[in-house]
Amino acid sequence: MPGEFSRKYSLMGSDPQRVRDVFSPDVTSHLLDHRRFQIEGVGDTLIVCRPGRLPEAKKIKPFLDEVVALLGLFEAAARRD
């Protein structure tokens, strides 16, 4: 993982190689370029949030757009395996 990403995010999982595969360079770059997310997942379930605050109503759609873009990057990384 790039040093900057490792300083900002902590990755954990029962299969460390799978975690590294899913957090591809495209995913880590996207996360560094956007606001800080907290991401948790198990199986085919993924939870994405920004800890500590709820978005204002007018900011929900932009937040969901960011999450959808991130999901696409995760899906692309998973297909490469």
Secondary structure as UniProt FT lines:
FT   HELIX           3..8
FT   HELIX           16..22
FT   HELIX           25..33
FT   STRAND          38..42
FT   TURN            43..44
FT   STRAND          45..49
FT   TURN            51..52
FT   HELIX           57..80
//
